Amino acid sequence: MQLAPMRYKDYTWPHNPEVYTVEYRRRMAAHPVPFGRCVLQDLGSAYRVLRGEGVFAGEDAYEQFRALAAVFRETGPGVLVHPVWQAERAHFVALTVTEEPLPDYVRYSFEFWEDWGGYDGGLTESGDGRGAAQTGSQTGGNGDGDVYIVKKGDTLWGIAKRHQVALTALIAANPQIKNPNLIYPGNRVNIP
């Protein structure tokens, strides 16, 4: 079976890496209950981590590694096309030379984190056809009186970042939220 080459942004591997590891992560919350026990709450899947190892061999081995390192230095996510798993938006988070590079041989490892794009700084459409900010300014800025309706996957940190306010100010403006680590879809968050 011939596998398609792995690609990320504008870089295509000359031959696929030798080893792949895919790790699925899930977010969990532990709520203490009497007698030193706790109840676990499943907050949904968080992200996937794709790790791998490979070699570049031949006259251009070090040049291939330098080209891959140049892609690593680019900021922001890109589309990762993997020969086995579906294409996904991902961040290139680690690139390591795993032994002394030779002019014709470089062994390396890499790591990508899946990005679902939930916190790209823009407002999302709510189910009722209105923008996510239900009252006040619709720009997501620092206007007084804005209210954000929580959607699945939201965190206070992400909401603060999206609306360009400090997390501590957002928490202070929402005394109805008893545990800042636990917000639920449909909750109303006041934007200071």
C-alpha positions as CSV (number, residue, x, y, z in Angstrom):
1,M,0.0,0.0,0.0
2,Q,1.4,3.4,-1.0
3,L,0.8,6.1,1.6
4,A,0.5,9.8,0.6
5,P,3.3,12.0,1.9
6,M,2.9,13.9,5.1
7,R,2.5,17.7,4.6
8,Y,2.3,20.7,6.8
9,K,1.8,24.3,5.5
10,D,4.0,24.4,2.4
11,Y,6.4,21.6,3.5
12,T,6.1,18.1,2.2
13,W,8.2,15.3,3.7
14,P,10.4,13.6,1.1
15,H,9.5,10.3,2.8
16,N,7.1,9.8,5.7
17,P,8.4,9.7,9.3
18,E,9.1,6.2,10.6
19,V,7.1,6.3,13.9
20,Y,3.8,8.0,14.7
21,T,2.1,8.3,18.1
22,V,-1.4,9.8,18.4
23,E,-2.5,10.8,21.9
24,Y,-6.1,11.8,22.6
25,R,-6.6,14.1,25.6
26,R,-9.8,14.6,27.6
27,R,-10.5,17.4,30.0
28,M,-11.8,16.3,33.4
29,A,-12.8,18.3,36.6
30,A,-12.7,16.8,40.1
31,H,-15.3,18.1,42.5
32,P,-14.7,17.3,46.2
33,V,-17.5,15.6,48.1
34,P,-17.7,14.7,51.8
35,F,-15.3,12.2,53.4
36,G,-12.3,13.0,51.1
37,R,-13.8,11.7,47.9
38,C,-14.5,13.4,44.6
39,V,-16.9,13.2,41.7
40,L,-15.4,13.5,38.2
41,Q,-17.0,15.6,35.5
42,D,-16.2,14.9,31.9
43,L,-15.6,18.3,30.2
44,G,-15.2,16.8,26.7
45,S,-12.3,16.0,24.5
46,A,-9.5,18.7,24.6
47,Y,-7.1,18.0,21.7
48,R,-5.0,15.4,20.0
49,V,-1.2,15.3,20.1
50,L,0.6,13.8,17.1
51,R,4.2,12.8,17.7
52,G,6.7,11.1,15.5
53,E,10.2,10.3,14.6
54,G,12.0,10.1,11.3
55,V,15.2,10.5,9.4
56,F,16.5,12.5,6.5
57,A,19.2,10.6,4.6
58,G,21.2,11.4,1.5
59,E,23.2,14.4,0.3
60,D,20.4,16.9,1.1
61,A,19.6,15.5,4.6
62,Y,20.6,18.6,6.5
63,E,19.0,20.9,4.0
64,Q,15.7,19.0,4.4
65,F,15.9,19.4,8.2
66,R,16.7,23.1,7.9
67,A,13.6,23.5,5.6
68,L,11.5,21.7,8.2
69,A,13.0,23.9,11.0
70,A,12.0,27.0,8.9
71,V,8.4,25.8,8.9
72,F,8.6,25.2,12.6
73,R,9.7,28.8,13.2
74,E,6.5,30.1,11.4
75,T,3.9,31.2,13.8
76,G,0.2,30.2,13.8
77,P,-1.5,26.9,13.0
78,G,-1.5,25.2,9.6
79,V,-3.1,22.3,7.9
80,L,-1.4,19.0,8.7
81,V,-2.1,16.3,6.2
82,H,-1.2,12.9,7.6
83,P,-1.0,9.8,5.5
84,V,-3.3,7.8,7.8
85,W,-5.5,10.2,9.8
86,Q,-7.7,13.0,8.4
87,A,-6.3,16.4,7.7
88,E,-6.5,18.8,10.7
89,R,-5.6,22.3,11.7
90,A,-2.6,22.0,14.0
91,H,0.3,23.9,15.7
92,F,3.8,22.6,15.2
93,V,5.0,22.7,18.9
94,A,8.3,20.7,19.0
95,L,11.1,19.8,16.6
96,T,14.2,18.0,18.0
97,V,17.4,16.6,16.5
98,T,17.7,13.3,18.4
99,E,21.3,12.5,17.7
100,E,24.4,14.3,16.3
101,P,23.5,15.3,12.7
102,L,25.8,14.1,10.0
103,P,26.1,15.7,6.5
104,D,24.0,12.9,5.0
105,Y,21.9,11.7,8.0
106,V,19.6,13.5,10.5
107,R,17.4,11.8,13.0
108,Y,14.6,14.0,14.4
109,S,11.4,14.0,16.3
110,F,8.4,16.3,16.1
111,E,5.1,17.1,17.9
112,F,1.9,18.7,16.6
113,W,-1.1,19.7,18.7
114,E,-4.6,19.7,17.1
115,D,-6.3,23.1,17.0
116,W,-10.1,23.2,16.7
117,G,-10.0,27.0,16.2
118,G,-12.4,27.8,19.0
119,Y,-10.5,30.8,20.2
120,D,-9.5,32.7,17.1
121,G,-10.5,36.1,18.5
122,G,-13.8,36.4,16.6
123,L,-17.4,36.2,17.8
124,T,-19.3,33.0,17.0
125,E,-22.9,32.9,15.9
126,S,-25.4,31.8,18.5
127,G,-28.4,29.5,17.9
128,D,-30.9,32.4,17.8
129,G,-29.2,34.2,14.9
130,R,-27.7,37.0,17.0
131,G,-24.0,37.4,17.6
132,A,-22.4,35.9,20.7
133,A,-22.5,39.2,22.5
134,Q,-26.2,39.6,23.3
135,T,-26.4,43.2,24.5
136,G,-24.2,46.3,24.3
137,S,-21.4,46.5,21.8
138,Q,-21.3,43.8,19.1
139,T,-17.6,44.3,18.5
140,G,-16.3,42.1,21.3
141,G,-14.3,45.1,22.6
142,N,-14.3,46.5,26.1
143,G,-17.7,48.2,26.0
144,D,-19.8,48.4,29.1
145,G,-22.8,46.1,29.4
146,D,-21.8,43.3,27.0
147,V,-23.1,39.8,27.9
148,Y,-21.6,36.7,26.3
149,I,-23.6,33.4,26.2
150,V,-21.3,30.4,26.9
151,K,-21.1,27.8,24.3
152,K,-19.7,24.2,24.5
153,G,-16.0,24.3,24.9
154,D,-15.7,27.9,26.2
155,T,-13.5,28.8,29.1
156,L,-13.3,32.1,31.0
157,W,-9.7,32.4,29.8
158,G,-10.9,32.1,26.2
159,I,-13.7,34.5,26.7
160,A,-11.4,37.1,28.3
161,K,-8.9,36.7,25.4
162,R,-11.7,37.0,22.8
163,H,-13.1,40.2,24.4
164,Q,-9.6,41.6,25.2
165,V,-10.1,41.9,29.0
166,A,-8.0,40.6,31.8
167,L,-9.1,37.3,33.2
168,T,-9.1,38.7,36.8
169,A,-11.4,41.5,35.7
170,L,-13.8,39.1,34.0
171,I,-13.9,36.9,37.1
172,A,-14.6,40.0,39.3
173,A,-17.4,41.1,36.9
174,N,-19.1,37.7,37.3
175,P,-19.7,36.9,41.0
176,Q,-22.5,34.5,40.0
177,I,-19.8,32.1,38.7
178,K,-18.7,30.3,41.9
179,N,-16.0,28.2,40.3
180,P,-14.2,30.0,37.4
181,N,-13.0,26.6,36.1
182,L,-16.6,25.5,35.6
183,I,-18.9,27.3,33.2
184,Y,-21.7,25.6,31.2
185,P,-23.3,26.3,27.8
186,G,-26.1,28.8,28.3
187,N,-24.4,30.6,31.2
188,R,-24.4,34.4,30.9
189,V,-20.9,36.1,31.3
190,N,-20.8,39.8,31.9
191,I,-18.0,41.5,29.9
192,P,-16.5,44.4,31.9
